[in-house]
């Protein structure tokens, strides 16, 4: 162990901060979202560095301008551009410190429709679970390279259902129709790069391209699950860019992985031509497909709750009882009614203790993490949910 010491090469301590451009110019009716940020040092405690107050617009080869509006966190947005597919377009950026960047002019390359999004329950390697695949082809054979993103949505439940709530002074019956904190929807947007190519295939068809593998123990497959797959068409140069980006960001860490390589995109600095810029701007419409999978369609898997330390006194009953007097202290005030008690982390009441038809003598209760699902999701049903 005495032979091991940290090594910080000069490259990771470099003070340089380079522009990062993420997004696709959508040529159809969908919105165009371009995200601008700056790189940060590995040793920095900051993980995001958005570029604010920039001027961003799409420019045609006929010098027609389509401005994007800044929203939040370095995002620049435009509603559907409905571009003329017979022309080429590029992205123009001027930052708040008067640095100018341009992407190369590129032709519109629209994604063909997704044939299907499918799944099986074979799992991954020796881990049982749910595999999601995409299937597609381009009848015109113009599109040979693809990239996919996805958005997952699933129902999950708190460890204990809560039928009561405290207003700080008093425990009240919970309005389950408008204040249900037992059932929520979780969301996740893909952060990995998923690529596919039919260029070397005799039939230009993408069949069962893996999108994501979900372990059988995940809460995502505990009730109902949905995934929206979004497909982008890529040129050969764009595909090469994303292959290198994937190697540099997702496949480093072991002695068998590829060495880091220079990532050459299609965005350049006009102000300083020697300045590296990270990003590749493609132009075209996307295709989407969503599927729903319920627990009934899956094997009888046992999922593991997100919080595994929510103890039970016996099956179905939370760990602790909190009762009113007689007998000090008044546990309901001390632990649940947070305006009266001295407990640092107020508990959420779950169910009443007592005989039917009589006032409760107290309540079962547990920590918010075990009871309130809105800490990790939303209890508002998504508009697309079946």
C-alpha angles and dihedrals in degrees: 000000000000089000093063121089134156119264121203109186117210092249095068092048094050112130091218118119117196131199116255118199119193128179147059129259101237110214095193138055097299121096123267113227121186119184120203124195142147127241118253131207118264089236092054119105088220118092099180130042109177122197109233134192095022127148110236128177143154114242126198126213085253089058094250109155127218110185124211122215123228114238119165139323095013096309119142116193142189131180118240108320097196091204125198105254092210092070135066125238141196139188121248122198130184114180127211090260091057097256113146128210132181133188122216118268109263135185122243112265112185123202117244116234119281107251093208146327109227139176144197135189100231092112125210121299104314096340114097115226150106122307121198121203137182127214124196147144139181112235091202093051090227094118115062101152128060143183126194136200126183142197119209125204126179142165117245134173136219117248091250129027114234119218096171138047137190124233087200095267105042139026111240136184109268119241097233093187093061105016107041110151095171101075121047142160121238125204136200131177119206117261099179126084113248114191138173138178136193094185094109097039123101088222111044093226129126107214125185096345105184114242105170141344118215120195116237090239094059118113087227089080096038097096120347130347135189133185129192112204118200119198128205128191115225136197118230090259093050090049091052090050093053093044090056092043091052091050092049097047107029108025104052127103109068131074090246096057123099119267116254113272138194112275110217115193133174097256121095139183114246092189095052114014092192093059114106117234122193119216147066122227115208125186126215147081123283133223124222138194131180130198133187125214124188131198089252089065093054135069119270093276123173110224125206118233117242090237109046098175098071098118128210128212087208131340112307097007124098118240101258144044122211115196140183122240146306091109122033137287110052094229095189090060094039096052109016111026095066097189090061104032134076097219110127095216110035116220124230116238114238110180139352124260116217146062121310111264093022130094111268118260090209145316142261111240143173141185120291092250090061096045112028113070092182088079087077105021146002129280090207111103111238114246092238095050115118 
